Amino acid sequence: RPDALEELPAFPGDHLDKARGGGDLCVQACADDPQVAVHAIRNLARIGFGTVAIRWSQLGFGKTSSTTPGAETPRNLFGFKDGTNNIAGDETK
């Protein structure tokens, strides 16, 4: 790790989870199909086996064909739940 890369300090109000913190690289994989994005990351991790490790992952947002009508609102671009409702095309009310 280069000397310039330092761990960020905790900011006021932070409740940091060490299992999800740290790391040197963040990868965002985007695709029209969530399986494509998941497999892209899996293949990158496979190529880097022994050098890299996935510390944690989070699936993105947006309804897919596999989402049930009762599913909660997905996370926004910042990873937060914003309390909105994404209406499915088959909802008439």
MDAnalysis code that builds the backbone (N, CA, C; Angstrom):
import MDAnalysis as mda
import numpy as np

u = mda.Universe.empty(279, n_residues=93, atom_resindex=np.repeat(np.arange(93), 3), trajectory=True)
u.add_TopologyAttr("name", ["N", "CA", "C"] * 93)
u.add_TopologyAttr("resid", np.arange(1, 94))
u.add_TopologyAttr("resname", ["ARG", "PRO", "ASP", "ALA", "LEU", "GLU", "GLU", "LEU", "PRO", "ALA", "PHE", "PRO", "GLY", "ASP", "HIS", "LEU", "ASP", "LYS", "ALA", "ARG", "GLY", "GLY", "GLY", "ASP", "LEU", "CYS", "VAL", "GLN", "ALA", "CYS", "ALA", "ASP", "ASP", "PRO", "GLN", "VAL", "ALA", "VAL", "HIS", "ALA", "ILE", "ARG", "ASN", "LEU", "ALA", "ARG", "ILE", "GLY", "PHE", "GLY", "THR", "VAL", "ALA", "ILE", "ARG", "TRP", "SER", "GLN", "LEU", "GLY", "PHE", "GLY", "LYS", "THR", "SER", "SER", "THR", "THR", "PRO", "GLY", "ALA", "GLU", "THR", "PRO", "ARG", "ASN", "LEU", "PHE", "GLY", "PHE", "LYS", "ASP", "GLY", "THR", "ASN", "ASN", "ILE", "ALA", "GLY", "ASP", "GLU", "THR", "LYS"])
u.atoms.positions = np.array([
    [0.849, -1.174, 0.000],
    [0.000, 0.000, 0.000],
    [0.889, 1.230, 0.000],
    [0.636, 2.181, -0.894],
    [1.424, 3.417, -0.890],
    [1.239, 4.193, 0.415],
    [2.275, 4.904, 0.839],
    [2.221, 5.660, 2.093],
    [1.082, 6.672, 2.120],
    [0.747, 7.228, 0.961],
    [-0.300, 8.258, 0.912],
    [-1.692, 7.697, 1.224],
    [-1.866, 6.383, 1.104],
    [-3.161, 5.778, 1.416],
    [-3.224, 5.475, 2.901],
    [-4.037, 6.233, 3.597],
    [-4.194, 6.053, 5.039],
    [-5.642, 5.701, 5.340],
    [-5.852, 5.043, 6.457],
    [-7.213, 4.755, 6.893],
    [-7.902, 6.072, 7.233],
    [-9.152, 6.214, 6.811],
    [-9.912, 7.407, 7.168],
    [-10.268, 7.361, 8.645],
    [-10.216, 8.498, 9.314],
    [-10.630, 8.517, 10.720],
    [-12.153, 8.431, 10.811],
    [-12.642, 8.072, 11.969],
    [-14.086, 8.072, 12.185],
    [-14.557, 9.520, 12.281],
    [-15.684, 9.803, 11.665],
    [-16.269, 11.133, 11.728],
    [-17.324, 11.153, 12.828],
    [-17.640, 12.327, 13.369],
    [-18.652, 12.398, 14.431],
    [-19.954, 11.722, 13.997],
    [-20.478, 10.872, 14.849],
    [-21.724, 10.176, 14.556],
    [-21.553, 8.873, 13.798],
    [-20.340, 8.566, 13.358],
    [-20.101, 7.310, 12.642],
    [-20.217, 6.118, 13.582],
    [-20.743, 5.052, 13.069],
    [-20.773, 3.765, 13.773],
    [-20.163, 2.765, 12.797],
    [-18.847, 2.780, 12.712],
    [-18.141, 2.005, 11.693],
    [-18.043, 0.536, 12.067],
    [-18.210, -0.309, 11.083],
    [-18.076, -1.751, 11.230],
    [-16.740, -2.140, 10.598],
    [-15.797, -2.605, 11.402],
    [-14.460, -2.930, 10.891],
    [-14.501, -3.982, 9.780],
    [-15.489, -4.856, 9.814],
    [-15.601, -5.881, 8.773],
    [-15.937, -5.268, 7.413],
    [-16.516, -4.068, 7.408],
    [-16.892, -3.418, 6.154],
    [-16.003, -2.227, 5.828],
    [-15.035, -1.941, 6.642],
    [-14.177, -0.775, 6.420],
    [-12.838, -1.174, 5.841],
    [-12.035, -0.158, 5.588],
    [-10.699, -0.411, 5.063],
    [-10.747, -0.845, 3.616],
    [-9.686, -1.461, 3.198],
    [-9.602, -1.882, 1.804],
    [-8.930, -0.821, 0.962],
    [-8.486, -1.214, -0.193],
    [-7.746, -0.309, -1.061],
    [-8.441, -0.031, -2.379],
    [-9.509, -0.746, -2.678],
    [-10.130, -0.617, -3.985],
    [-11.633, -0.812, -3.857],
    [-12.373, -0.002, -4.577],
    [-13.827, -0.143, -4.640],
    [-14.201, -0.360, -6.100],
    [-14.987, -1.379, -6.369],
    [-15.403, -1.681, -7.734],
    [-16.924, -1.629, -7.796],
    [-17.449, -0.897, -8.763],
    [-18.887, -0.863, -9.011],
    [-19.134, -1.521, -10.357],
    [-19.893, -2.595, -10.358],
    [-20.218, -3.298, -11.602],
    [-21.671, -3.018, -11.947],
    [-21.912, -2.501, -13.132],
    [-23.265, -2.153, -13.572],
    [-23.647, -2.996, -14.786],
    [-24.892, -3.425, -14.823],
    [-25.385, -4.207, -15.959],
    [-26.904, -4.151, -15.967],
    [-27.497, -4.489, -17.100],
    [-28.955, -4.558, -17.185],
    [-29.496, -5.753, -16.407],
    [-28.683, -6.768, -16.234],
    [-29.067, -7.980, -15.516],
    [-28.158, -8.113, -14.298],
    [-28.725, -8.214, -13.084],
    [-27.888, -8.305, -11.886],
    [-26.933, -9.496, -11.892],
    [-27.319, -10.599, -12.539],
    [-26.433, -11.762, -12.585],
    [-25.157, -11.457, -13.351],
    [-25.249, -10.623, -14.368],
    [-24.064, -10.256, -15.148],
    [-23.086, -9.487, -14.271],
    [-23.585, -8.538, -13.486],
    [-22.715, -7.750, -12.606],
    [-22.067, -8.634, -11.541],
    [-22.839, -9.521, -10.941],
    [-22.302, -10.417, -9.908],
    [-21.210, -11.309, -10.490],
    [-21.442, -11.868, -11.662],
    [-20.443, -12.751, -12.266],
    [-19.209, -11.987, -12.726],
    [-19.375, -10.731, -13.117],
    [-18.209, -9.921, -13.491],
    [-17.289, -9.739, -12.286],
    [-17.856, -9.423, -11.140],
    [-17.052, -9.259, -9.919],
    [-16.437, -10.593, -9.518],
    [-17.210, -11.664, -9.619],
    [-16.684, -12.990, -9.277],
    [-15.494, -13.346, -10.150],
    [-15.568, -13.038, -11.437],
    [-14.449, -13.329, -12.338],
    [-13.235, -12.468, -12.024],
    [-13.440, -11.205, -11.671],
    [-12.306, -10.362, -11.270],
    [-11.635, -10.916, -10.014],
    [-12.435, -11.338, -9.050],
    [-11.874, -11.916, -7.826],
    [-11.126, -13.210, -8.131],
    [-11.649, -14.001, -9.060],
    [-10.981, -15.255, -9.438],
    [-9.628, -14.975, -10.080],
    [-9.585, -13.977, -10.966],
    [-8.327, -13.618, -11.626],
    [-7.295, -13.136, -10.603],
    [-7.761, -12.426, -9.582],
    [-6.847, -11.886, -8.571],
    [-6.634, -12.792, -7.375],
    [-7.061, -14.051, -7.467],
    [-6.953, -14.981, -6.334],
    [-5.536, -14.987, -5.764],
    [-5.445, -14.866, -4.451],
    [-4.154, -14.849, -3.776],
    [-3.590, -13.447, -3.611],
    [-4.127, -12.496, -4.376],
    [-3.668, -11.109, -4.293],
    [-4.762, -10.197, -3.758],
    [-5.993, -10.484, -4.145],
    [-7.120, -9.655, -3.721],
    [-8.143, -10.504, -2.979],
    [-8.975, -9.832, -2.223],
    [-10.067, -10.500, -1.518],
    [-11.244, -9.538, -1.431],
    [-12.441, -10.056, -1.591],
    [-13.640, -9.238, -1.444],
    [-13.925, -9.107, 0.044],
    [-13.905, -7.872, 0.536],
    [-14.188, -7.624, 1.953],
    [-15.686, -7.657, 2.215],
    [-16.449, -7.023, 1.355],
    [-17.903, -7.049, 1.448],
    [-18.485, -6.585, 0.130],
    [-19.750, -6.882, -0.075],
    [-20.422, -6.445, -1.296],
    [-21.856, -6.066, -0.963],
    [-22.440, -5.292, -1.841],
    [-23.823, -4.867, -1.664],
    [-24.470, -4.822, -3.032],
    [-25.587, -5.494, -3.178],
    [-26.300, -5.450, -4.444],
    [-26.906, -4.071, -4.625],
    [-27.017, -3.667, -5.861],
    [-27.490, -2.326, -6.173],
    [-28.987, -2.161, -6.048],
    [-29.533, -1.285, -6.866],
    [-30.930, -0.918, -6.739],
    [-31.661, -1.117, -8.055],
    [-32.971, -1.034, -7.979],
    [-33.808, -1.132, -9.167],
    [-34.535, -2.460, -9.210],
    [-35.781, -2.426, -9.619],
    [-36.553, -3.669, -9.721],
    [-36.082, -4.473, -10.919],
    [-36.033, -5.760, -10.756],
    [-35.713, -6.662, -11.858],
    [-36.877, -7.622, -12.015],
    [-36.788, -8.475, -12.985],
    [-37.878, -9.425, -13.213],
    [-38.039, -10.382, -12.042],
    [-37.000, -10.531, -11.223],
    [-37.076, -11.462, -10.098],
    [-37.589, -10.792, -8.826],
    [-37.860, -9.490, -8.877],
    [-38.328, -8.774, -7.694],
    [-39.810, -9.041, -7.486],
    [-40.175, -9.334, -6.263],
    [-41.581, -9.576, -5.960],
    [-42.300, -8.247, -5.745],
    [-43.611, -8.209, -5.977],
    [-44.355, -6.953, -5.786],
    [-44.238, -6.404, -4.361],
    [-44.064, -7.270, -3.370],
    [-43.975, -6.821, -1.985],
    [-42.584, -6.388, -1.563],
    [-41.643, -6.347, -2.483],
    [-40.263, -5.991, -2.135],
    [-40.181, -4.547, -1.664],
    [-39.252, -4.287, -0.753],
    [-39.057, -2.934, -0.246],
    [-38.396, -2.060, -1.299],
    [-38.453, -0.761, -1.072],
    [-37.773, 0.177, -1.954],
    [-36.283, -0.120, -1.929],
    [-35.644, -0.201, -3.092],
    [-34.208, -0.486, -3.129],
    [-33.387, 0.710, -2.661],
    [-32.094, 0.497, -2.532],
    [-31.184, 1.560, -2.099],
    [-30.940, 2.545, -3.236],
    [-30.649, 3.806, -2.870],
    [-30.351, 4.806, -3.891],
    [-28.870, 4.746, -4.264],
    [-28.408, 5.684, -5.091],
    [-27.025, 5.663, -5.564],
    [-26.002, 5.780, -4.442],
    [-26.401, 6.344, -3.311],
    [-25.482, 6.480, -2.183],
    [-25.574, 5.299, -1.224],
    [-26.408, 4.328, -1.530],
    [-26.541, 3.146, -0.691],
    [-27.537, 3.306, 0.438],
    [-28.307, 4.403, 0.434],
    [-29.261, 4.658, 1.509],
    [-30.674, 4.277, 1.082],
    [-31.501, 3.969, 2.063],
    [-32.925, 3.772, 1.841],
    [-33.574, 5.141, 1.990],
    [-34.237, 5.634, 0.949],
    [-34.764, 6.992, 1.025],
    [-36.269, 7.072, 1.264],
    [-36.921, 5.958, 1.446],
    [-38.331, 5.974, 1.799],
    [-39.288, 6.194, 0.638],
    [-38.805, 6.164, -0.592],
    [-39.688, 6.317, -1.741],
    [-40.255, 4.963, -2.133],
    [-41.101, 4.951, -3.130],
    [-41.683, 3.702, -3.607],
    [-41.532, 3.652, -5.120],
    [-40.915, 2.621, -5.624],
    [-40.799, 2.431, -7.064],
    [-41.955, 1.560, -7.517],
    [-42.870, 2.159, -8.237],
    [-44.090, 1.472, -8.639],
    [-43.798, 0.581, -9.843],
    [-44.251, -0.648, -9.770],
    [-44.093, -1.580, -10.887],
    [-45.107, -1.238, -11.970],
    [-44.779, -1.573, -13.217],
    [-45.647, -1.262, -14.338],
    [-47.008, -1.924, -14.271],
    [-47.106, -3.040, -13.534],
    [-48.387, -3.741, -13.465],
    [-49.272, -3.250, -12.321],
    [-48.818, -2.260, -11.559],
    [-49.619, -1.697, -10.472],
    [-50.525, -0.613, -11.046],
    [-51.838, -0.770, -10.875],
    [-52.782, 0.180, -11.475],
    [-53.323, 1.197, -10.486],
    [-53.099, 1.006, -9.205],
    [-53.626, 1.954, -8.206],
    [-52.504, 2.718, -7.565],
])
